[in-house]
Amino acid sequence: MIFLRGFIRCPSPNPPGDTRDAAGHIRQFLEKHGAEYRVIAPNEVMPNIVATFVAGKPGRHLALNGHIDCFPVGDGAGWTQDPWGAELVNDRIYGRGACDMKCGTTASVFTYLYLRELRDELYGRLTLSAVSDEETFGPYGARYLSEHHPEVFGDTCLNGEPSSPWTLRFGEKGPLWLEFTVRTEGAHGAYTHASKSATAIAAKIIGALEILEDIPAPAASNLAAALDQAAPAIDRAQGVGAARNTRRVTVNPGVVRGGLKVNMVASDCTFEVDIRVPIGLDAPQILAEVDKIVALFPEVTYRQINYNPPSWCPPDAEMAQLVGANAREIAGIDPVPIVSLGGTDARLWRYRDIPAIVYGPSPTGMGSADEHVTVEEFFHVVKCHVLSAYDYMSRSG
């Protein structure tokens, strides 16, 4: 718990994405325990920490992955505790990154060090990757490792992103981010006859984009039944309504910038939309509908600024079974396999057909005020990761 609280006290908001202090916290801890590591930093302010050991007997390669960066705080409005203070109040550890995902990355670090002490009796290889640039799906973290250091990916991945103890994630929806630009001549605010309003056009398009949520997603037969059964657990872990969103397209206009002054007809407006694509659909199907909407407004252009396709691995993968068994043994919890609404670096393993399982704390305050993790959930996640990784490496394959 001391390590986690110190980790939270190293601010690493992304943007801007400077994680050097937080990475230094991990590096000092690895050095203290005599564990060698590499720093891979295609961007010097966004280092990635990679550590590997070879066990005493030949076997498979397990990857532990977590990220160092976290969401920004802004002006701190709404927080009752210092966002970077890691205050322990009523058995809750508060701070930005507490649940997303410094709890999970701490579990990976301790799992690596505990198993390193037992390496002579284990099978295979264990790699820890603590990466930067995850929150923006940027190119300098796990994506860089995937493209330039695929040797760190191994045969299975265990990741501690927030899932809640009652669910484990075997897949996730795909984020499709679009940027729209509206340009008109503009005019005096009283001369609305002289020019169309860029902001008014933007509002119409944003409203029209809601029709994307009606696009039916084909039910993958080997997933539909599992997701139907998991619906109550999904809503418990992520809030009522989450289960419905797992199976459909969602649209969020996250950023809108337009106009200069209240008494001017706006001549430009730019807005960014976060579309989440469920398993069974792909970007071309979404973009075809977007094109139909944009065709109605000659003042509008758009571009794709990010896309990561939906990903999934078998819900009964070996690591999923090990995590489930250990959660039952530790706390009497039987985590239900689900698909995540949000994106994680685990997708990069699945794109390589490597099973990647996510098991972490509840997403309490994730991306909002008073983010925290309970002490009970923190220790539960650490124990589950240690024991599940140990069980995996206790087998030759």
N, C-alpha and C positions, 0 to 999 in steps of 0.2 A: 504493500500500500504506500510505503514511503517513496518507492520508485515511481508509481503512478502519479502521485501528487506532485512530485518534482517535475515529471514529464509535462503535466498540464500547465505548470508555472513557466514553461518555456513556450512563449507564444509562437504559433506557426500558422497564422491565418493565410488562406489562399483564396483570392488574391490578397496580397502580392505574391505569396508563396515562398518566402525566405524561411527555410527550416533548419538553418545551420545550428542554432542554439539547441533545438529539440533533438537533432541528429547527434549533436555533441553529448547530450545526456545519455543516449544509448551507447555511444562509443565509449564513454568513460566507464559505463557499467560493464560492458564486454571486456574492456581492458582490466578492470578490477578483478574479474574472474578468469583472466588469462586466456580469453577466447580471441583468436585472430579473426580479422574481418577485412573486407575491401570497401573502399569508398569509390563509388562509380557516380560521377557527377558531370553529365554533359552540360548542365547549367550549374555553375559553381555555388549559387545560393540555394540550390535544390538537390542536395546530396542524397544518394541512395546507399544504405548500409547493407552489405551482403556478407554473410558468414556461413561457412560450410564445414562439416566434419564427416569423415568416413568412419563408419562403425567397424567393430571387430570382425564381423562376418559379412560376406557378400549378400546383397539383397536389393530391394527397391529404393527409390529416391523420393523422400517426402519433402514437400516445400511448405514452409510456414510464411505467410505473407500478411503484412499490415502496412498502413500508411502513417506518415508522420505529420502531414499537413492537416488542417481542419478548416471549417467555415470561418469567415470573418465575423467580428462582433458588431461592427459599426460604432455607434455612439454609446452602446451599452444600455440603451433604453429597455426597461422591463426586467432587468436583472435585479434580483434581491441580494446576490452575492457577487463578489469580484469575479469577472469572467476568467481571469488568469490567476486567481488566488488558490484554487483547489481546496476551498474550505470544507471541512468535515462537519456537517450539521445534520443531526438526527439520522445518523448512519447513512448519509448521502454525501458523496464527493462531488462538489459543484465545479464547473468550469467548462470553457469551450474545448471541445475535443474529449470530454470525459467519457461519453459513450461512443462518439464517432471520431476516431476510433482508438483513442489512446488506451482504453481498457483492453481492447482486442490486441493491439500491438504489444502491450505489456505482457499479455498472455503468451504471445509468440516468442518474445524475448526470454521469458522465464522457462517456457517449454524447451527452447533451444539449450539453455544453460543446464537445466536439470538433466536432460537426456545426454548432453555432452559428458556429464560426470559418469554416466552409465554406458558410454559408447562401446566399451570392450565387449559387453554382453549382447549388444543389439545387432540387427541386420541392416545393411544398406548404407544410405547416406541421408543426412538431414541438412537442409538449407534454409536459412532465415533471410528474408528480404524485407527490410523496413524502408519504404519508398516515399518519395515526395511526389508532388504534382498529381495527386489523385482527385482532389475535389473539383478540378476543372477538366478532368479527362485529358490532361496535358501530355506533351510528348517527352517529358524529361524523367518520368518515374518508371512505373512498371511497363509502360509502352516501350520505353527505350530498352529496358532489359529484354523484353520479348523480341525486339528487332535485332539487338546486338549481343545479348548474352542469354540465349535460350537455354544454356546449360543449367541455369538456376531454376528452371521450371519443374523438373522432375517428373514423377509418375502420378502423383496425387497432391492436391493442395488443400490446406486447412487455413481458413481465414476467420478473423474475429470481428468482422463488421457487425454493427448492431442488428440483431435478429429477434431478440427476446429469448429467454431460456426455454420457452414453450414451442418455439419453432426453429427449424434449421433450413437453410436455403440451398437448394440445388440448382436454381436458375434465377434469371432476372429479366425484366423488361428492357427494351433497348431505347436509349435516349436519342431523339432526333431533334436537333436544335436548328431553327430557322431564323434568319434576320430579314425583316421586311423594311423597305425604304419607300416612303411616299413623298412625292414632290409636286407642288403646284406653284402658281405664280404668287399667291399671297396678296393681301390687301389690308386696308384699314378695317378695323373690326366692325364698323358700321356699314361697310360696303360689301356685304356678303354676296351681292350679285356680281361682283367683279372677279371673284376667284373661288374655286372650291377650297375647302379647308382640308389640309393634310391630316390634321388630327381627327377630324370627323370621318374621313375615309378610313383611317386606321381603326377607329372604333367599329365601323361597319365590318371591316375584314376580321377583326378579332371576334366579333359576334358570329360571323359566318363560319369561322374555323371550328366552332363547336360541333358542326355537323360531322366532323371527323370522328367524334366519339360514338357515332352510330355505325361505323364500319364494322361489320361482323368479323370476328377472328375465328378461323376454322379451328374446331376442337381437335387437337392431336389426341388420338384415341388412348395412347399410353400415358397421357398427362391429365386428361379431362377428369377422369374419375378421382385421381389423387387430389386435384385442386378442389373438386366439389366437396370431398370429405374434409379437406383442410380449412374450409371456409370459416368455421367458428374460431379456429386457432389463429387464422390470419387477422380476423377482426379483433381478437383479444390482443394480439401482439402489436398491431399497427393502427388500431382504431376502427370503429364501425364504418363500413363502406369500403375498407381496403380490399376485402375479398372480391367485391364486384369489380373494382378497378384492376385487379390482377389479370382479368380475362378480357379487358377492353382497352381501346385507345383513350388516353387522356390528353388534354390540352391545357397548358398553363402559359398565359402571356406574362412572362416574368419581369420584363423590362420594357418601359415605354418612355421615349424621349421626344418631345415635340413642342413647337411654338416658342416665341420669344417673349410675348407680352399678352396680357388678357384682352387688350383692345386691338389686337391684330389678328387677321385671318392667317392661320399658320401656313407657311409655305413648305415646311418639311416636318416629317415625323419618322422616326425609326423605332421599331419595336422588335423584341426577340421573343420567340415562342418555344417552349419546351414541350415537345410531344413525346409521350412514352408509348412505345410500340410493344404489344403483347406477343408472346410466343405464337407463331402461326402466321404472323404478318411480317412484311418487310417494307423498307422505305419507299420503293417504287409505287406500291399500292397507295400509300399515303400521299406522296407527291403528285400523283395523278389527280387526286381530288383537290389538292392545294392549287394546282394549275388552273382548274376549272373556276375556282373562286377568284384568283388573281386576274384571269382573263376578263372579268367584268369591270376591272378598274385599271384603265390604261396608265394611270399615274403611279402605279405600283410596280416595283421589282422586288425580288427576294433571292436569297442565297442560302445554301446549306452551310452551317458553320460547324456542325458536329454530327456524327452518327456512329453509334455502336449497336450492331444488330442484337436482338434478343439472344440469350444463351441459356443452355441447360445441359445437365448431365443426368445420368440415371438417378432417380430419387432413392434407390436402394443401393447406391454405391457403397463400397466397403467402409469408407470413412464416415458416411452418414450412419451406417449401422453401428460403428464404434462409438461415435458421439452420442447416439441415442442410448446405447447400453450404459455408457458411463453417466449420462445425465440421470438415468433411472436409478443407478446404484448410489450416486452421490446425494440426490435430492428428491428421488421419487417422481421426477419429471419425465414425461415421455414426449420429447419434441416432435412436432409434426413437420414432415417435409413440405416446403412451400416454395413459391416463386416470389422473388423480391420485386417491390415496386421501383426501388432505386437501383442505380448502377454501382458496381464495385469493380475492383481490379480482378476479381475472381473470373470475370468474363474472359480475360486473356488466356487463362488456362483452358477454359472450355472451348475457346476458338481453336485450340490445338488438340481437341478431343482428350484432354486430361481432366479427370473428375476434380471438381473444386467445390468444397462444402464450406458454407459460411455459418458460424455459430458464435453469437456474441450476446451482449447485454440488451436490455430493452432500449428503444430509441427515445428515451425521455428527454425532451427539450432539444432534440437534434435539429440544428439549423435555426433554433429560436432561443428565447431567453431561458435562463436557469437550467441549461443542459446539466445533467448529472447522471451518475451511476450509483446504485446502492452498493454498500460494502458487501452485502450478501451475494448480489449478482456478480460483482467483480471476482470474488474468490471462487464462485461457482464456475465462471468461464475459465479462469486460470486452471482449476483442477480438471475440468473436462478436456481442455486442450492438452495438458500434460499427459493425462491418462490415455487419451485417444491416440496421441502420437506415439506413446510408449507401446500401446497394443499393436499399432501398425508396424512398428519397427522390431517388435518381438517375433514377427513372422518372416520367414525367408521369402514369402511371395506365394 
